[in-house]
Amino acid sequence: MKILFVCTGNSCRSQMAEGILKSINPEFKVYSAGIKPEKEISQYAVKVLKETGIDISQQFPKNIEIFNDTQFDYLITFSRIAEEESRKIIAKNKLYFDIDDPFDVTGNEDEIVKKYREVRDEISKIVIDFIQKKIL
């Protein structure tokens, strides 16, 4: 099974989804990418996944264009812009989930981490509840 998660910057949501799904089934070929990739993965995303025993510290943002000639079983997008801009990606199934971008959250450290945890839990629920029921 070949799956691509896409969000806007590939620094938070899609990176977390990639890490979560790889931890559930390491035999799947799981990738993530962004429409406008950030320079590095969010350290908050790394932190909140590490709390669940998942290490994504070695992952890095990638541009969706590197996957233009790759075929996937599933393309899963987490932002409207990602859904619109990933039309060139070849996938048997395309799914869209509207997930807030925690990268945009401002406030103190506790408020930012709280939002990242909420997003992590929402993505985890999607991956575990939906993906597991449909394709695992």
KOLLODO-994834 format. One record per residue: x, y, z of N, C-alpha, C in turn; residue in one letter; residue number from 1. Coordinates in nm, 3 decimals. Layout:
% KOLLODO-994834
[vexse [X; Y; Z]; [X; Y; Z]; [X; Y; Z]; 'A'; NUM]
...
% end
This chain:
% KOLLODO-994834
[vexse [0.084; -0.117; 0.000]; [0.000; 0.000; 0.000]; [0.089; 0.123; 0.000]; 'M'; 1]
[vexse [0.062; 0.214; -0.090]; [0.141; 0.336; -0.107]; [0.051; 0.457; -0.078]; 'K'; 2]
[vexse [0.089; 0.538; 0.020]; [0.005; 0.647; 0.067]; [0.087; 0.776; 0.074]; 'I'; 3]
[vexse [0.025; 0.885; 0.027]; [0.087; 1.018; 0.035]; [-0.004; 1.110; 0.113]; 'L'; 4]
[vexse [0.049; 1.170; 0.221]; [-0.021; 1.272; 0.297]; [0.031; 1.409; 0.252]; 'F'; 5]
[vexse [-0.060; 1.503; 0.228]; [-0.020; 1.636; 0.181]; [-0.089; 1.743; 0.264]; 'V'; 6]
[vexse [-0.011; 1.843; 0.302]; [-0.066; 1.964; 0.364]; [0.005; 2.083; 0.299]; 'C'; 7]
[vexse [-0.007; 2.196; 0.358]; [0.049; 2.316; 0.296]; [0.201; 2.320; 0.306]; 'T'; 8]
[vexse [0.255; 2.316; 0.428]; [0.400; 2.334; 0.446]; [0.480; 2.209; 0.471]; 'G'; 9]
[vexse [0.414; 2.095; 0.490]; [0.481; 1.967; 0.518]; [0.575; 1.979; 0.638]; 'N'; 10]
[vexse [0.532; 2.057; 0.736]; [0.613; 2.068; 0.857]; [0.539; 2.016; 0.980]; 'S'; 11]
[vexse [0.407; 1.996; 0.969]; [0.328; 1.954; 1.086]; [0.234; 1.839; 1.055]; 'C'; 12]
[vexse [0.118; 1.871; 0.997]; [0.009; 1.775; 0.981]; [0.047; 1.652; 0.901]; 'R'; 13]
[vexse [0.096; 1.671; 0.781]; [0.129; 1.555; 0.697]; [0.247; 1.477; 0.755]; 'S'; 14]
[vexse [0.340; 1.547; 0.819]; [0.453; 1.478; 0.883]; [0.404; 1.391; 0.999]; 'Q'; 15]
[vexse [0.310; 1.445; 1.079]; [0.256; 1.367; 1.189]; [0.181; 1.245; 1.136]; 'M'; 16]
[vexse [0.101; 1.264; 1.031]; [0.025; 1.152; 0.974]; [0.120; 1.044; 0.922]; 'A'; 17]
[vexse [0.226; 1.086; 0.854]; [0.324; 0.990; 0.804]; [0.383; 0.909; 0.920]; 'E'; 18]
[vexse [0.425; 0.977; 1.024]; [0.484; 0.908; 1.139]; [0.387; 0.814; 1.207]; 'G'; 19]
[vexse [0.263; 0.857; 1.223]; [0.163; 0.774; 1.290]; [0.135; 0.648; 1.208]; 'I'; 20]
[vexse [0.112; 0.664; 1.078]; [0.081; 0.547; 0.997]; [0.200; 0.451; 0.987]; 'L'; 21]
[vexse [0.320; 0.504; 0.974]; [0.439; 0.418; 0.972]; [0.452; 0.339; 1.101]; 'K'; 22]
[vexse [0.412; 0.400; 1.212]; [0.422; 0.328; 1.340]; [0.317; 0.218; 1.350]; 'S'; 23]
[vexse [0.203; 0.235; 1.282]; [0.098; 0.134; 1.283]; [0.133; 0.018; 1.190]; 'I'; 24]
[vexse [0.182; 0.052; 1.071]; [0.216; -0.053; 0.975]; [0.342; -0.013; 0.898]; 'N'; 25]
[vexse [0.459; -0.054; 0.947]; [0.585; -0.016; 0.883]; [0.605; -0.076; 0.744]; 'P'; 26]
[vexse [0.520; -0.170; 0.705]; [0.533; -0.228; 0.572]; [0.471; -0.140; 0.463]; 'E'; 27]
[vexse [0.383; -0.049; 0.502]; [0.326; 0.044; 0.405]; [0.434; 0.141; 0.358]; 'F'; 28]
[vexse [0.422; 0.185; 0.234]; [0.510; 0.289; 0.183]; [0.435; 0.420; 0.204]; 'K'; 29]
[vexse [0.479; 0.495; 0.304]; [0.409; 0.617; 0.346]; [0.500; 0.736; 0.325]; 'V'; 30]
[vexse [0.444; 0.841; 0.264]; [0.519; 0.962; 0.232]; [0.437; 1.083; 0.273]; 'Y'; 31]
[vexse [0.504; 1.197; 0.282]; [0.434; 1.323; 0.305]; [0.501; 1.430; 0.221]; 'S'; 32]
[vexse [0.423; 1.533; 0.191]; [0.474; 1.644; 0.110]; [0.390; 1.768; 0.136]; 'A'; 33]
[vexse [0.440; 1.881; 0.086]; [0.369; 2.007; 0.102]; [0.362; 2.084; -0.028]; 'G'; 34]
[vexse [0.265; 2.170; -0.036]; [0.247; 2.257; -0.153]; [0.355; 2.365; -0.152]; 'I'; 35]
[vexse [0.379; 2.424; -0.035]; [0.484; 2.524; -0.017]; [0.565; 2.480; 0.105]; 'K'; 36]
[vexse [0.658; 2.385; 0.086]; [0.729; 2.327; 0.200]; [0.807; 2.430; 0.282]; 'P'; 37]
[vexse [0.799; 2.413; 0.412]; [0.879; 2.494; 0.503]; [1.024; 2.446; 0.496]; 'E'; 38]
[vexse [1.113; 2.517; 0.562]; [1.255; 2.480; 0.559]; [1.285; 2.359; 0.647]; 'K'; 39]
[vexse [1.208; 2.342; 0.753]; [1.231; 2.229; 0.843]; [1.101; 2.186; 0.908]; 'E'; 40]
[vexse [1.103; 2.066; 0.963]; [0.987; 2.013; 1.032]; [0.968; 2.090; 1.162]; 'I'; 41]
[vexse [0.844; 2.107; 1.202]; [0.813; 2.179; 1.326]; [0.862; 2.099; 1.446]; 'S'; 42]
[vexse [0.936; 2.165; 1.530]; [0.985; 2.099; 1.651]; [0.870; 2.068; 1.747]; 'Q'; 43]
[vexse [0.761; 2.143; 1.736]; [0.642; 2.111; 1.816]; [0.579; 1.980; 1.769]; 'Y'; 44]
[vexse [0.577; 1.958; 1.638]; [0.524; 1.831; 1.585]; [0.611; 1.715; 1.633]; 'A'; 45]
[vexse [0.742; 1.735; 1.630]; [0.834; 1.632; 1.680]; [0.806; 1.605; 1.828]; 'V'; 46]
[vexse [0.791; 1.710; 1.904]; [0.770; 1.698; 2.049]; [0.641; 1.623; 2.081]; 'K'; 47]
[vexse [0.529; 1.661; 2.020]; [0.402; 1.599; 2.059]; [0.391; 1.455; 2.009]; 'V'; 48]
[vexse [0.458; 1.421; 1.900]; [0.458; 1.281; 1.858]; [0.549; 1.198; 1.946]; 'L'; 49]
[vexse [0.660; 1.257; 1.989]; [0.751; 1.186; 2.079]; [0.679; 1.147; 2.208]; 'K'; 50]
[vexse [0.582; 1.230; 2.250]; [0.502; 1.198; 2.369]; [0.426; 1.067; 2.352]; 'E'; 51]
[vexse [0.400; 1.027; 2.229]; [0.328; 0.902; 2.202]; [0.423; 0.788; 2.161]; 'T'; 52]
[vexse [0.553; 0.816; 2.168]; [0.652; 0.714; 2.135]; [0.689; 0.708; 1.988]; 'G'; 53]
[vexse [0.650; 0.809; 1.911]; [0.681; 0.812; 1.768]; [0.785; 0.920; 1.742]; 'I'; 54]
[vexse [0.893; 0.883; 1.675]; [1.002; 0.976; 1.647]; [1.001; 1.017; 1.500]; 'D'; 55]
[vexse [0.972; 1.144; 1.475]; [0.976; 1.196; 1.337]; [1.088; 1.299; 1.321]; 'I'; 56]
[vexse [1.182; 1.299; 1.413]; [1.286; 1.401; 1.413]; [1.378; 1.395; 1.290]; 'S'; 57]
[vexse [1.382; 1.282; 1.222]; [1.469; 1.270; 1.104]; [1.394; 1.301; 0.974]; 'Q'; 58]
[vexse [1.264; 1.326; 0.982]; [1.186; 1.361; 0.863]; [1.212; 1.507; 0.826]; 'Q'; 59]
[vexse [1.184; 1.540; 0.702]; [1.207; 1.676; 0.656]; [1.102; 1.712; 0.551]; 'F'; 60]
[vexse [1.070; 1.842; 0.536]; [0.970; 1.884; 0.438]; [1.014; 1.856; 0.295]; 'P'; 61]
[vexse [0.914; 1.813; 0.215]; [0.937; 1.783; 0.073]; [0.830; 1.852; -0.010]; 'K'; 62]
[vexse [0.868; 1.889; -0.131]; [0.774; 1.951; -0.224]; [0.693; 1.843; -0.294]; 'N'; 63]
[vexse [0.565; 1.865; -0.307]; [0.476; 1.768; -0.370]; [0.520; 1.734; -0.513]; 'I'; 64]
[vexse [0.588; 1.825; -0.578]; [0.628; 1.805; -0.718]; [0.718; 1.683; -0.737]; 'E'; 65]
[vexse [0.789; 1.642; -0.632]; [0.876; 1.525; -0.648]; [0.796; 1.396; -0.665]; 'I'; 66]
[vexse [0.666; 1.404; -0.638]; [0.579; 1.286; -0.650]; [0.489; 1.290; -0.773]; 'F'; 67]
[vexse [0.510; 1.386; -0.863]; [0.423; 1.400; -0.980]; [0.418; 1.277; -1.069]; 'N'; 68]
[vexse [0.522; 1.198; -1.074]; [0.525; 1.080; -1.159]; [0.510; 0.950; -1.081]; 'D'; 69]
[vexse [0.463; 0.960; -0.959]; [0.447; 0.843; -0.873]; [0.299; 0.812; -0.856]; 'T'; 70]
[vexse [0.264; 0.685; -0.861]; [0.124; 0.646; -0.840]; [0.105; 0.597; -0.697]; 'Q'; 71]
[vexse [-0.005; 0.641; -0.637]; [-0.037; 0.606; -0.499]; [-0.171; 0.534; -0.492]; 'F'; 72]
[vexse [-0.186; 0.455; -0.388]; [-0.317; 0.395; -0.361]; [-0.408; 0.499; -0.297]; 'D'; 73]
[vexse [-0.351; 0.582; -0.209]; [-0.427; 0.687; -0.142]; [-0.349; 0.817; -0.141]; 'Y'; 74]
[vexse [-0.418; 0.925; -0.172]; [-0.369; 1.061; -0.153]; [-0.461; 1.122; -0.049]; 'L'; 75]
[vexse [-0.404; 1.164; 0.062]; [-0.484; 1.219; 0.171]; [-0.434; 1.360; 0.200]; 'I'; 76]
[vexse [-0.524; 1.457; 0.184]; [-0.489; 1.598; 0.202]; [-0.553; 1.654; 0.328]; 'T'; 77]
[vexse [-0.484; 1.751; 0.389]; [-0.529; 1.810; 0.515]; [-0.557; 1.959; 0.506]; 'F'; 78]
[vexse [-0.556; 2.016; 0.387]; [-0.594; 2.156; 0.370]; [-0.658; 2.173; 0.233]; 'S'; 79]
[vexse [-0.742; 2.272; 0.221]; [-0.811; 2.295; 0.094]; [-0.709; 2.324; -0.016]; 'R'; 80]
[vexse [-0.608; 2.405; 0.014]; [-0.507; 2.435; -0.088]; [-0.431; 2.310; -0.128]; 'I'; 81]
[vexse [-0.403; 2.221; -0.033]; [-0.335; 2.096; -0.066]; [-0.421; 2.010; -0.156]; 'A'; 82]
[vexse [-0.550; 2.007; -0.128]; [-0.642; 1.929; -0.212]; [-0.642; 1.985; -0.354]; 'E'; 83]
[vexse [-0.653; 2.115; -0.367]; [-0.659; 2.178; -0.499]; [-0.528; 2.165; -0.576]; 'E'; 84]
[vexse [-0.417; 2.182; -0.507]; [-0.286; 2.184; -0.574]; [-0.227; 2.045; -0.597]; 'E'; 85]
[vexse [-0.292; 1.942; -0.548]; [-0.238; 1.807; -0.566]; [-0.312; 1.730; -0.675]; 'S'; 86]
[vexse [-0.381; 1.799; -0.762]; [-0.457; 1.733; -0.869]; [-0.369; 1.652; -0.963]; 'R'; 87]
[vexse [-0.243; 1.689; -0.976]; [-0.153; 1.618; -1.068]; [-0.109; 1.482; -1.012]; 'K'; 88]
[vexse [-0.126; 1.463; -0.885]; [-0.084; 1.338; -0.822]; [-0.179; 1.226; -0.864]; 'I'; 89]
[vexse [-0.120; 1.115; -0.907]; [-0.199; 0.999; -0.951]; [-0.226; 0.912; -0.828]; 'I'; 90]
[vexse [-0.355; 0.894; -0.799]; [-0.393; 0.810; -0.684]; [-0.526; 0.743; -0.714]; 'A'; 91]
[vexse [-0.537; 0.618; -0.673]; [-0.662; 0.543; -0.691]; [-0.773; 0.604; -0.606]; 'K'; 92]
[vexse [-0.737; 0.653; -0.490]; [-0.834; 0.712; -0.396]; [-0.780; 0.845; -0.344]; 'N'; 93]
[vexse [-0.866; 0.945; -0.341]; [-0.827; 1.076; -0.288]; [-0.923; 1.114; -0.177]; 'K'; 94]
[vexse [-0.864; 1.146; -0.061]; [-0.943; 1.182; 0.056]; [-0.900; 1.319; 0.106]; 'L'; 95]
[vexse [-0.997; 1.395; 0.155]; [-0.967; 1.527; 0.209]; [-1.024; 1.539; 0.349]; 'Y'; 96]
[vexse [-0.943; 1.590; 0.442]; [-0.986; 1.619; 0.578]; [-0.944; 1.762; 0.610]; 'F'; 97]
[vexse [-1.036; 1.840; 0.664]; [-1.008; 1.979; 0.700]; [-0.950; 1.983; 0.840]; 'D'; 98]
[vexse [-0.819; 1.994; 0.849]; [-0.748; 1.994; 0.977]; [-0.681; 2.131; 0.995]; 'I'; 99]
[vexse [-0.703; 2.194; 1.109]; [-0.637; 2.322; 1.138]; [-0.486; 2.307; 1.128]; 'D'; 100]
[vexse [-0.421; 2.412; 1.081]; [-0.275; 2.412; 1.073]; [-0.218; 2.467; 1.203]; 'D'; 101]
[vexse [-0.156; 2.383; 1.285]; [-0.103; 2.432; 1.412]; [0.016; 2.527; 1.395]; 'P'; 102]
[vexse [0.075; 2.525; 1.276]; [0.187; 2.614; 1.246]; [0.147; 2.761; 1.260]; 'F'; 103]
[vexse [0.017; 2.788; 1.240]; [-0.034; 2.926; 1.245]; [-0.070; 2.974; 1.385]; 'D'; 104]
[vexse [-0.064; 2.886; 1.483]; [-0.106; 2.921; 1.619]; [-0.003; 3.012; 1.683]; 'V'; 105]
[vexse [-0.054; 3.114; 1.750]; [0.033; 3.204; 1.826]; [-0.006; 3.195; 1.973]; 'T'; 106]
[vexse [0.078; 3.245; 2.058]; [0.053; 3.242; 2.201]; [0.176; 3.196; 2.274]; 'G'; 107]
[vexse [0.155; 3.162; 2.400]; [0.269; 3.114; 2.477]; [0.295; 2.967; 2.445]; 'N'; 108]
[vexse [0.403; 2.916; 2.499]; [0.446; 2.779; 2.472]; [0.336; 2.677; 2.502]; 'E'; 109]
[vexse [0.270; 2.692; 2.614]; [0.164; 2.598; 2.652]; [0.047; 2.599; 2.554]; 'D'; 110]
[vexse [0.009; 2.717; 2.507]; [-0.101; 2.728; 2.411]; [-0.065; 2.665; 2.277]; 'E'; 111]
[vexse [0.057; 2.686; 2.234]; [0.102; 2.629; 2.107]; [0.108; 2.476; 2.117]; 'I'; 112]
[vexse [0.168; 2.425; 2.222]; [0.178; 2.280; 2.240]; [0.039; 2.218; 2.251]; 'V'; 113]
[vexse [-0.051; 2.285; 2.320]; [-0.188; 2.234; 2.333]; [-0.252; 2.217; 2.196]; 'K'; 114]
[vexse [-0.235; 2.315; 2.107]; [-0.293; 2.306; 1.973]; [-0.228; 2.192; 1.894]; 'K'; 115]
[vexse [-0.099; 2.177; 1.903]; [-0.031; 2.067; 1.834]; [-0.081; 1.932; 1.884]; 'Y'; 116]
[vexse [-0.105; 1.922; 2.013]; [-0.159; 1.796; 2.066]; [-0.299; 1.769; 2.011]; 'R'; 117]
[vexse [-0.381; 1.873; 2.004]; [-0.516; 1.857; 1.949]; [-0.510; 1.808; 1.805]; 'E'; 118]
[vexse [-0.424; 1.868; 1.726]; [-0.408; 1.829; 1.585]; [-0.353; 1.687; 1.576]; 'V'; 119]
[vexse [-0.254; 1.656; 1.658]; [-0.199; 1.519; 1.661]; [-0.309; 1.418; 1.690]; 'R'; 120]
[vexse [-0.392; 1.447; 1.788]; [-0.499; 1.354; 1.826]; [-0.603; 1.341; 1.716]; 'D'; 121]
[vexse [-0.634; 1.452; 1.649]; [-0.730; 1.449; 1.539]; [-0.676; 1.365; 1.422]; 'E'; 122]
[vexse [-0.551; 1.386; 1.388]; [-0.488; 1.310; 1.280]; [-0.477; 1.163; 1.319]; 'I'; 123]
[vexse [-0.440; 1.137; 1.442]; [-0.430; 0.999; 1.489]; [-0.565; 0.929; 1.478]; 'S'; 124]
[vexse [-0.671; 0.998; 1.513]; [-0.805; 0.941; 1.503]; [-0.839; 0.908; 1.358]; 'K'; 125]
[vexse [-0.806; 0.998; 1.267]; [-0.830; 0.974; 1.125]; [-0.753; 0.851; 1.079]; 'I'; 126]
[vexse [-0.625; 0.848; 1.111]; [-0.540; 0.738; 1.068]; [-0.586; 0.606; 1.128]; 'V'; 127]
[vexse [-0.612; 0.605; 1.257]; [-0.649; 0.481; 1.324]; [-0.793; 0.439; 1.291]; 'I'; 128]
[vexse [-0.888; 0.529; 1.312]; [-1.030; 0.494; 1.293]; [-1.069; 0.475; 1.147]; 'D'; 129]
[vexse [-1.031; 0.569; 1.064]; [-1.075; 0.563; 0.925]; [-0.983; 0.477; 0.839]; 'F'; 130]
[vexse [-0.856; 0.511; 0.837]; [-0.761; 0.439; 0.752]; [-0.758; 0.292; 0.791]; 'I'; 131]
[vexse [-0.751; 0.264; 0.918]; [-0.743; 0.125; 0.962]; [-0.867; 0.046; 0.917]; 'Q'; 132]
[vexse [-0.982; 0.104; 0.926]; [-1.105; 0.035; 0.885]; [-1.112; 0.016; 0.734]; 'K'; 133]
[vexse [-1.058; 0.110; 0.660]; [-1.071; 0.105; 0.514]; [-0.963; 0.023; 0.446]; 'K'; 134]
[vexse [-0.838; 0.030; 0.494]; [-0.732; -0.030; 0.416]; [-0.640; -0.124; 0.491]; 'I'; 135]
[vexse [-0.649; -0.132; 0.621]; [-0.556; -0.220; 0.693]; [-0.610; -0.360; 0.704]; 'L'; 136]
% end
